[in-house]
Amino acid sequence: MTAVSKAVCGHPAVARAMLGGGAAGLAEARLSNVKRLRQAGVTCPITLIRTPMLSEVGDVVQLCDASYNTEISVIAGLAAAALLQNKVHDIFLMVEMGDRREGIVPQELGHIGQHVMDTPGVTLKGIGANFACLSGIAPTAAKMQALTALANDVEGQCGPFLQTVSGGNSANLDWAFGARTTGRINDLRLGEAILLGVDPISGDQIGGLMQGAFTLVVEVIEVDAKYVRRSESCTDPKMARIRHITDTSEARRIILAIGHQDTDAAGLSMPVGATVCGTTSDHLIIGTEDTALCVGSELRLQMNYSALMRAMAAPDVQTSLRHDRQGPRAHDANGSNKHLALV
Ligand SMILES: *Cc1c(COP(=O)(O)O)cnc(C)c1O
């Protein structure tokens, strides 16, 4: 299992916890996150799972042990950079199997694999596929069998033993737990399942995993905001779609100091009895029957993957780790609360 730390922007403590939990290595989508991990002293194998930018191949070779690739020109760039650095960079070829995001079409895999084998500075470490990201194509047993067959074909065509055949992401877990045979697939790249404990396809909790590892703490900045009729509030018809409840509700309207710039508001789960009225760049307006909330109160919200990922990347959301004495603290030097804290 390769743990994917991109949703926490390569947060070193989270990555270490993943490794402590048994991950064989880490995978990252962005080089900036890999830099953060390396600067924090993380030395495990790190694989770049988004195909590298041609402009960053030197850093990729320096910081990552391997990368997923789909473009011959990028592989050539990596190879040249590796030769300059006296290294051999491991290449995974990503195969397109229906999700229609990145990948090489299966018919071309053998010939591109051969090309990698013939290029000094790089070596073919494995192949991988990705599912349920762009088009929601699920990784079925049939797809996994097809990937196994492709691994065998590539070996037949261009020689090397493929050390790793990576079947996909958290969406593959259902298959992995239920499979009678896993064939050649000996790796999954898991992020969401580890961080949030949910199956991304069904949304169900994965047995035994905690779902509350991350909490978004937000501060109330206005209460009893004026009751506004829907017809008056939605001057722009396009805006109507972000209203999840009508403004005829009798609930108190409360404004929280968080907005699109900080998270994916649609991915926040509200406390019981609270509903999202709308979100702007910097405000989240909710309706609630909780009469105890006042200006300065903190609300603790759970996040889905997209809300978590945006919150972790937002400059105004402070990340605090529970039980981490060296980490940033939830209160600053004069004891006042920070507006936002991801605990
Ligand atoms: C993000 C990503 C993953 C991890 O996906 P999760 O759903 O978080 O498990 C795996 N592989 C690739 C290529 C990715 O981009």
The ligand as a MOL file (V3000), in Angstrom:
LIG
                    3D

  0  0  0     0  0            999 V3000
M  V30 BEGIN CTAB
M  V30 COUNTS 15 15 0 0 0
M  V30 BEGIN ATOM
M  V30 1 C -5.3150 11.3010 -5.7100 0
M  V30 2 C -4.8260 10.0770 -6.3540 0
M  V30 3 C -4.8440 8.8590 -5.6590 0
M  V30 4 C -5.4560 8.7270 -4.2820 0
M  V30 5 O -6.8360 8.7840 -4.3690 0
M  V30 6 P -7.7510 8.5390 -3.0780 0
M  V30 7 O -9.1280 8.5300 -3.6240 0
M  V30 8 O -7.4800 9.6700 -2.1610 0
M  V30 9 O -7.3590 7.2360 -2.4950 0
M  V30 10 C -4.3210 7.7520 -6.2860 0
M  V30 11 N -3.7980 7.8290 -7.5330 0
M  V30 12 C -3.7630 8.9700 -8.2320 0
M  V30 13 C -3.1700 8.9780 -9.5910 0
M  V30 14 C -4.2880 10.1380 -7.6720 0
M  V30 15 O -4.2480 11.2720 -8.3770 0
M  V30 END ATOM
M  V30 BEGIN BOND
M  V30 1 1 1 2
M  V30 2 1 2 3
M  V30 3 2 2 14
M  V30 4 1 3 4
M  V30 5 2 3 10
M  V30 6 1 4 5
M  V30 7 1 5 6
M  V30 8 2 6 7
M  V30 9 1 6 8
M  V30 10 1 6 9
M  V30 11 1 10 11
M  V30 12 2 11 12
M  V30 13 1 12 13
M  V30 14 1 12 14
M  V30 15 1 14 15
M  V30 END BOND
M  V30 END CTAB
M  END
